[in-house]
Amino acid sequence: MIRDIVIKNRSYRGFDGSVKIPHRTLVSFVDTARLVASGANVQPLKYQIADSQEQVGKLNALTKWAKMLKGVELPHKGMEPTSYIVIYVDSNINPNADAAKTDVGIAAQTILLSAVEEGFGGCMLGNFNKADVTSAMGADESLVPALVIALGKPAETVKLVDVGADGKTAYYRDENDVHFVPKRHLEDVLVK
């Protein structure tokens, strides 16, 4: 079951704007994430749900998506996420935000797996200006944005494919806008 959810959990960059994630469902994602492991059990993470049209619009303007794809602007117009969760590191709890990177990754993956379980999807976004996000979201300066998670009802096809003989792992899109994600073979990642 976990394997199926992991396979469905792709980085979606196109969403059905007519389907909103209920606020209580977004809160449940955070509630699940707060229960995961934390280095030395310090628990420095804080979460901000952005699901109003104004908040979502601000974050849409501040995040950069799939810059590896040249000449493609994502998400496509009208396919923006309907909500976000910003993960912050509270510098009052842990003044070294970099030390919490593992916590951030565990929490983000938990939120995305929770979203998939509920029929939604998302994308982790790390390409943004921290000060701009803090300001736009009205967050206290002690909260350092570590990751922005876009969420919504996926409205695009993402397919896993094996890495070819050239060894390239760069994702790509075909003429039908299908997003392909090359994955290394099991024998290439197992150390003997």
Summary of the structure (lengths in Angstrom):
residues: 192
radius of gyration: 17.0
end to end distance: 27.4
largest distance: 51.7
contacts: 545
relative contact order: 0.22
helix: 33%
strand: 23%
